[in-house]
Amino acid sequence: MNIKKEIKEQLHRDAKILLAAKKYEKARELIGDNMLKGYQICQQTLKEQYYYGAREERKFNLNFSTMTNPHYKCAADMKLFLIAEADDKLVKRVAT
């Protein structure tokens, strides 16, 4: 699907507005439907960059969207989390 540059820029602006307003569900839908890059991270990256384990998973209950794994077709679907929601709810790890 090839989207014109102006439309893509408008979608990015809309996504940023939704994220700033903390309307994560609508933002996740917009980002996923239009394949916008730079707004989501996979579960493994989430665990590497934030303190996110079983306790945080139960406590914060972050919503996620799923996508087929582009690297391994036989693997389970990837869980994609919004970076803005993770920044809002989780503690980021300090880079060492």
N, C-alpha and C positions, 0 to 999 in steps of 0.2 A: 504494500500500500504506500504510494508515494504522495505525501501531503505537501502542498505548496508551502514555501517558507513563511509567508505571512500568517497562514493558518496555524502552522506549527508554533510560531512565536506567540500567537494569541492563546493557544492551548497551554503553553508554558506560563504565561501571565496568569491565566485562570487557575492553574494548579498552584502557583505561588500564593494567590489570594486565598484559596481554600485552605491551604496549609497554615497561613498566617492566622486565619480565623479558627483554626483547630477543627475544621470540618473534615476529619480524616477519612471518613467513609466515602464521601463524595469525591475527595481528592484521589483516593485509591482507585475508585471506579474510572475517573477521568484519565489517570496515569496509565492504568492497565489497558483500557480500551484503545488508547492512542499510542501505546508503546513508547511513552516518554522516558528518556533515560536520565539518570542522575538523581532520582527521588527515592529509590528503593534499594535495600541491601538484602542479601540472603541470610539465612539463619546462622550459618557458620561465621560470616563476617560480623553479624550482630554480637555473637558470643565473644569474638576476638576484640571488638572495639568497645563494648559496654560490659558492665557487670550484669550478665543475664544467664541465670541458671534455672533450676527447677523451682526454687523459691520465688524468684522474680516473675517467672512465667505464671505461677498461680496468683501472685499478688497483683500484678499489673495487667495481665490478660491482654497483651498486645494483639491486635487484629492483624491478619496477614492475608495476602492473596497467593494463589498457587500458579505455577507455570511449569510446563514440561521442561525437564533438564536438557539444556542445549548441548551439553558435553557428553552425556551418557543417556541414550534413549531408553535403556532398560532400567535406569535408576528411578527412584521415587520422584514425585514432583517436588520442585523447589518451593520453599516458603519464602515469600518476599515481604519484608517489613518496611514501612515508611521511615525514612531517616528522621524526618521532623517529629514524628510521634515518639521515636526512640529517644531523641534529644530531650523531648518534653518530659518523658516519664522515667527514663533510666539514667544511671550515673555512668559517665564515660570513663574509660580506663585512661590512666596517665601513661603517655608514651615514654618508654625507658630506653 
